[in-house]
């Protein structure tokens, strides 16, 4: 049973890596493939560095890729971030507040390596985002700027964050 579980996880990881490789040539936006929630099985979303003065994408800036499989398991990787820094992947909102400061729901945290790269994977219920006609936002923020226990942002340093290219 353990061998089967390890094989399934290894296969899922390989599929995730292949999807990232294929998706890297796609335009930098959200796209759906298959069926998750209202029909989609997989979700792919770019997170990018933006200029907070006009919210334009910083050319050559930091970026990340979020891949969600079957609405509940995700892989995230990013590069171009500050080395040796803790980041948290969040949904900007909580159960009752969408897109309202300072509400945030933490999905996963991780630290960058010496090259400014971070990888995360885990489980999260993305079904709640699909098909509700609300433009959901996913961000990567400094872990020191969010209080995960109280579901709130505690500081604002947008030049250090990655924002969704397109909402879900």
Protein Blocks (a to p, Z undefined) as FASTA:
>chain_A
ZZmmmmmmmmmmmmmmmmmmmmmmpccddddehjehjlpabdcdddddddfklopacehi
acdddddeehlaccdddehiaehiacddddeddfklghiafbdcdfbdcdddfkopacdd
ddddfklmgonlpacddddddfklpcfknopafbdcfklpccdfbdZZ
